[in-house]
Amino acid sequence: MYWHDLLLDMVQIMPNFESMQHFNSLAQLHRFNGLPMPENPLFSVYRCPKKTSLGENPFTSDFYIIGLKKLESGVIMYGRTKYDHDNGCMLFARPRQIMEFKNLEYHEDSFIIFIHEDFLNGHFLHNDMSKYAFFDYEANEALHLSPREEEIMWDLFFKIDAEYRSNNDEYSRNIMLSHVDAMLKYSQRFYKRQFIGRTQLSGKTVSKFNDALAAYFKDGLLLNQGLPNVSTLAGQLNLSPRYLSDMLKQETGKTAIELIHIYLISEAKNRLRNDDQRVSEIAYALGFEDLSYFSRLFKKETGVTPNQFKKHLLN
């Protein structure tokens, strides 16, 4: 029986944050889970056997985690959602994100890489990690790999593993991180392929996004919640904010916040054309508490201020 069938009988229980295990060293994590001690105090790789008990309880850590998984049964949770696919996929988590692995059994062995955030100090990846939005995706937004893509990831893992186990000199860190960097760049490329494929299967995300924006106005949420934000709209579409923004960027060339701004200014232009209200009244009606911010945003999108726009209409 596949593990997602078992989930039908499960009830999600929120973890107890006060008692949650936090690992600030790789040695601590390895020792706690009965793994061989790491070759490097700040970097470790682990090739998972068919069954593993890693992280049976929710935990957080000071590590970046990169893994390739093929599940037959069990549960992986990170962020707020469950990993729900039995084909090969890549999982990514950043430091202090809640992780949980329960009763895992794989179709075949998988790998996991732990990188302490301090290992990146002084390396270009220290800054570049923030560019890889998939570290902020939810578990159900994991990267699903094709067989060829899996081969590429395994090849990079074997190169990292060989360097990790065979060398400990001044070149080791840069060599391992160069392969990690390649793995992340390939992941970004493969996610782009996944975005395109999912758009073709499920329709345009931008259409659903615009529908959610329109409903936000129609339902009068401006009065109670103020300006719409990416997190709120992403939640309505059952996506994480970063994943939604990346999907929209792929489809339209613009991020979620840029599309929100375009929608708001379009609505403002419509009201400036049809309403006898003052600019300040329209701004407040659209959820802008700061009139100067509304004016700056309007000018950025149109090239003129709201007053100039309205004056031109009157003339």
N, C-alpha and C positions, 0 to 999 in steps of 0.2 A: 504494500500500500504506500502510495506517495504521501509525503508529509503534508502537502496542501489539502489532502483529503482529511487528514487527522485534525486539521485546524478547525473544521466545521464543529467539532465538539469542544473546542477550547474557549476559555474566557480570558480575555486579556486583563491582567492585573497590573496596576501601576506599581513600579518599584518603590521601595522605601529608600529615599535619597539619603537619609541620615546614616543608614547602615550600609550603603552601597560601597563596594570595594573600589578603591582608587589605587592604581599602580603608577608610581612615579619613577620606577626603575625597571629595566628589562629583566634583571636578575630576579626581582620580586615577582613579576608576572610569570616567568618561567618556573620558578620554584613553586609558586602557588598552584600551578597547573601540572606539575610533574614533568615538565619538559627538560631536555638537556640544557645546561647552562649556556647562555649566549657566548659566542666567540668574541663579540664586541659589546662593551657595556651600553652603547647607544644605538646599536643596529643589530637586528637579528632576522633570520629567515627560518621558516618552518614549513616543511613539506608534510602536509597532513596525511595521516593514514586513513583507511576507509572509515574508521570510527574515531571520533575525538570528543573529549569532554571540555575543550577549551572554553572558558567563560560561561559555565553553567548558570551562574547568577549574573545579574546586571552589573556592569563595571564601567569605570571611566579610566582614562590613562593620560599620560603626557606624550603619547605617540601618535604619529600618523600611521594608519593601517591600510595596507593595500592587499587585497586577497582575490584569488580566483577560486570559485566554488562550483561544485556540481553536486547538488543534494539528491539523495534518495529519500531521506526522512529527516525530521528535526525542524528546528526553527532558528532563523537568524533575525535578530531585530537590531536596528540602529535608527537613530532619530525616533520617529513615532510609529513606524510601520514595519510590516513583516516582508521579508524577501520571499517572493511567491513564484519562483521559476525553477524548473528542474533541469534546465540546460545550463551550459557553462556561462558564468557571468562574473564580472569584476565588481568588487565592493570597495568603497573608499570611505574612510572616516578620519576626521581630524582630531587633534588632542581635545580631551574633555567631552567628547561626544559619548552618549550612553550606548554601550554595546551589550548584546546578549546572544549566546549560542546555546541551544538546548537540544540534547539527545541527537547530535548530528551524525548522520551516516551518508557517505558520499557514494555516487556511482563509481567514481574512481578518485585517486588521491588529488588533492588540491594544494595550493600554497598560500601562505600568508607572510607578509613582510611587515615588520615593526620598525619604525624610524623615530627615535626620540627627537623632539623638536630641537634640542641642543645640538644634535648631529649636523644640522643644517647651518649652524652659525658660521658666517663668513663665506658661505657658498651661495651662488646665484639662486638656488632653489629656495633659500630662506625667504626671498621676496616673491619668487614665482609661484609658490604654492597657493597664494591667495588668488592667482589667476585661474586656477583649475576649479571651476565652480562645482564640479561633480563631488568634491569633498563635502559639499553642503546639501547634496541630494538625499532624499529618503531611500529606504531600503527597496521600496517598490519601483524606484527609478534607477535601479542598477543597470550596468552596461551588459547587454546580452551579446555574446560573441558568436561569430560564425566559426566553423571548424578552422579555416585559414587564420582567422584572427586569434584563435586560441593557440595555434602553433607559434605565432609571433610572440605572444605573451610568455609562453613556456620557454622559448628560446632566450628571451631576455632574463627570465627567472634563472635559468641554468647558468647564464653568464654571471649574474649577481651571486648566485650560490657558490660558484667555483671560486670567485674572488674572495668571498666571505670566509670560505673554509681553508683556502690555500695560502693566503697572503696577509701580512700585517705590517705594511711598510708605509712610507709617505705617499704612495700612489693609490693605496687601497680605497680610501674614502672617495676620492674623485672618480675613480673607475666605477665603483658601485653606484655612486650618485648619477654618473652619466647614463648608466643603464636604467636607473629609476626614472631619470628625466625622459629617456626614450619611451619608457613604458607609459608615462603620463601623456606624452605627445601623441602616441598611438591611440591612447584611450580617448583623447579629445577628437581625433580623426574618426574613430569608430562611433563615438557618440553622435557626431554629425551625420553619419550614415544611418544611425538609429532614429534620429530626429526625422530625417527625410522619409524613412520607411514607415514610421508611425503616423506621420502626417498623411501619407497616401492611404493608410488603412483606416484611420479614424477621423479624417477631415481636418480642416484648418484650425489650429489652436487659436489663431487670431480671431476667427469668427466667434468661437466660444468665449474668448476674452472680451470682445466687444459686446456680446450679449450680456455677459456678467456686469460690465460697466453700465450698460443701458438699464439693467434691472436695478442696479444700485441707486440710480437716479429715480427711476419709476417708483421704487418702494420707499422713497423718502428717507433713505439712510443718511443722506447728507446732514439732516437736522440732528440726528443722534450721534453719528460717528464721525462727522467731518469729512474731509477729503478722502476719497478712496485711496488705499495703499496697496502695494504689490502683495503683501502677506495676506490681506483680507481676500483679495480676488483669487489668489493662488489657492487658498483654502476652499473657496467655493468650487474650484475646478479639480480639487483633490490632487494638487501638485505642490511641490515645494517652491518657494519664491525663486530660487536660483534656477531650478529646472524650467519653470515657466518662462523666465526671462530669456534663457538660452534657446528655448523652443521658438519664442517669438522673434528673437534676433535672427534665427535661421530662416524663418518664414518671411519676415518683413524688413530685416536689416535694422530694426529698432528694438530697444529693450522694453520691458514692461512699463517702467516709469516714463519713458519717452512717449509710449502710446497713451498712457493716462493723461499726460500733459496735452497731447494732440487732441484727445477727446474733450478735455476740459475747455481748451481754447476754441474748439469748434462750437461747443455749446455756448461759450461766451459770445462769440461772433454772432451766432443766431439770435441771442437775446439782445445784443446791441442793435441789431437790425430791426427787431420787432417790438422791443419794449420801450416804454417811456421812462424806465427806471434810470437812475444815475449809475455811473460806473461802479461806485462804491457799493450800491445796493445789489447789483448783479454779482459783484465779487463775493460778497457775504452770502448771497443766495447759493452760490456754487461751492461754498464751504471754505473760502479763503478768509482767514481771520486777519491776515496781514495784507492790506491793500497794496503796499509797495511790492510785495512778493508777486501778487497777481499781475501788477503792471509790468514787472521785469519779465515774468514768464510769457505774458502776452506779446511783448515786444520781441522776445527771443524767437517766438514761433512765427510772428507775422511781419516783423520789421518796423512796426509802429506801435505806439502806446494805445491803450483802450480809448483814451480821450481823442487822440488823433484819428483813430478808426471811426469813432462815432461822429466826429466833426466832419470827416470826409463824406459820410453817409448823408448828413444833413445838408451838405452843400451840393 
